[in-house]
Amino acid sequence: MSLQFDPQVLQELAPQLAATADLEPPAVGDVATRRLDTRRVLDQLLALRGSSVEYDDGIDIERYSLTTDDGAELGLSWYHRVGSAASGSAALYIHGGGMILGLDEVGKLYDLAVRGYVEASGVPMLVVDYRIAPEYPHPVPVEDCYAALEWLASRAGELGADPGRLAVMGDSAGGGLAAGVCLLARDRNGPAIAQQLLIYPMLDDRTSEPDPQLLPFLKWPLTWTYDDNVTGWSALLGDGDGRREISQYAAPSRAVDLSGLPPTYIEVGELDIFRGEDITYGRRLADAGIPTELHLHPGCPHAFEGLAPDADVSRRAIADRVRRLRSL
């Protein structure tokens, strides 16, 4: 039997596909068009859901900033429940965006997502507005995220968190950066990380050769395509022969040694171009003795729970993530 969309996911995708049918895929390397179209698509997506910018979900956001070693000021947003006792645990959440999309493009979507995690789990989350490529290539994005982890660990007591109960969580490019942050923390004897939660993470710059089985399901601009992937990695690392030696902190799949990393939750959809690299990373973690929970969701494309939040598989995935957060 050939691959196919989960029926409920496809049903929710249908109006979104219709709303974006007029958009032509941009050329490889065209970051500017991808940013413009992402804003348009996310606005349409939120409008189709009837999402509002007005909230009454019991979540408060405190704004902070940190100064990096190179003098940049990064925005930090601390999401937590209002009026409830601190849980003791906390998570650094690193947003996705293919290394080329920042909170200017995807911020509204991640505001909803992080609110949902905090509301459901009770675990407060810190979101960092890290710098993105190509304006800021590797190592800037992962170093920004690592700086946010150090900030969170150093201020855990002030925020009502235990520095021994911190997680690092991210999706897509944010999942890859989360994995890179955990490698940095291990190698620098940095802050203790109780768990890493990697949601369809972008881990391997070598994922560029199209899989014919997946091509029919890559619906730009709603899902991440091979052209997008080449664009994102080239922005982060440089093009072709101009690339420097690829660091494991940029592309965690290149890490030779995965021992000493925190317990890991990792998931990916069956129709996601990251499927192979994520399954391989999960297996290698387990082989290295890291307690690893790995999920492969049949019939699901990249970012499926954001595209089809009411599908049963999306509800199960969110419940699993919340379960792991509650276990911190």
LINMOJO-V75432 format. One record per backbone hydrogen bond with DSSP energy under -0.5 kcal/mol. CO is the residue of the C=O (numbers start at 1). NH is the residue of the N-H. Records with the same first field share a line. If there is no record, write none. Layout:
BEGIN
CO: NH, NH
END
This chain:
BEGIN
6: 10
7: 11
8: 12
9: 13
10: 14
12: 16
13: 17
14: 18
15: 19
16: 20
18: 21
20: 23
27: 30
29: 31
30: 34
31: 35
32: 36
33: 37
34: 38
35: 39
36: 40
37: 41
38: 42
39: 43
40: 44
41: 45
42: 46
43: 47
44: 48
45: 49
46: 50, 51
47: 50
58: 82
60: 80
62: 78
64: 76
66: 68, 74
68: 71
72: 68, 74
74: 66
75: 129
76: 64
77: 79, 127
78: 62
79: 125
80: 60
88: 162
89: 124
90: 167
91: 93, 126
92: 94, 169
93: 95, 128
94: 171
97: 100, 101
99: 133
102: 105, 106
103: 107
106: 110
107: 111
108: 112
109: 113
110: 114
111: 115
112: 116
113: 117
114: 118
115: 119
116: 120
117: 121
118: 122
122: 124
124: 91
125: 79, 127
126: 93
127: 77
128: 130
132: 136
134: 137
137: 140
139: 143
140: 144
141: 145
142: 146
143: 147
144: 148
145: 149
146: 150
147: 151
148: 152
149: 153
150: 154
151: 155
153: 156
155: 159
156: 160, 161
157: 160
160: 88
161: 163
162: 165
165: 90
166: 194, 195
167: 92
168: 197
169: 94
170: 199
171: 174
172: 176, 202
173: 177
174: 178
175: 179
176: 180
177: 181
178: 182
179: 183
180: 184
181: 185
182: 186
183: 187
184: 188
185: 190
186: 189
192: 194
194: 263
195: 168
196: 198, 265
197: 170, 199
198: 200, 267
199: 172
201: 203
203: 253
204: 207
206: 208, 209
208: 210
210: 212
211: 214, 215
212: 216
214: 217
215: 218
217: 219
218: 220
219: 222, 223
225: 229
226: 230
227: 231
228: 232
229: 233
230: 234
231: 235
232: 236
233: 237
234: 238
236: 138
237: 244
239: 242
240: 243
247: 250, 251
251: 254
252: 255
256: 258
258: 261
263: 196
264: 293
265: 198
266: 295
267: 200
268: 297
269: 272
272: 275
274: 278
275: 279
276: 280
277: 281
278: 282
279: 283
280: 284
281: 285
282: 286
283: 287
284: 288
285: 290
286: 289
289: 291
291: 264
292: 294
293: 266
295: 268
296: 298
297: 270, 300
299: 6
300: 271
301: 304
303: 306, 307
304: 308
308: 311
311: 315
312: 316
313: 317
314: 318
315: 319
316: 320
317: 321
318: 322
319: 323
320: 324
321: 325
322: 326
323: 327
325: 328
END
